[in-house]
Amino acid sequence: MVAYVHSLAPLEACGLLAGRDSKVERIFFVQNQARSAVRYVMDPIEQLHAFEWIDSNGMDLLGIFHSHPAGPETVSPTDIAEAAYAVTYVILARMDGEWRARGFWIEHGDFREVTLQVL
Ligand SMILES: [Zn+2]
């Protein structure tokens, strides 16, 4: 995930995390249709194909990730306003040249941090 978002910086990169029981088993890299350094819009066709794959493989959509190549390490007001799924939003932010991942649960216009575990 870090290699992917790093390869596309300074543009924002995005994707989907799928799996079972809160454990990610598959990462989908999705084109950022906005081609922007400050926002992302997932390619709807790629997103649809990913959702179909997730369904037909008995998995759940667990998370949506995107990068903030120039920070911040937290969700932006736009991220909060546009959050449409009850999943963990993972932000990969580059601060002082280092990528860091943090997870957030966004609900009713508010957010709280959730712990991410790398197994
Ligand atoms: Zn964002």
Residues whose N, C-alpha, C, O or C-beta is under 5 A from the ligand:
A	BS01	ZN	S76 D79
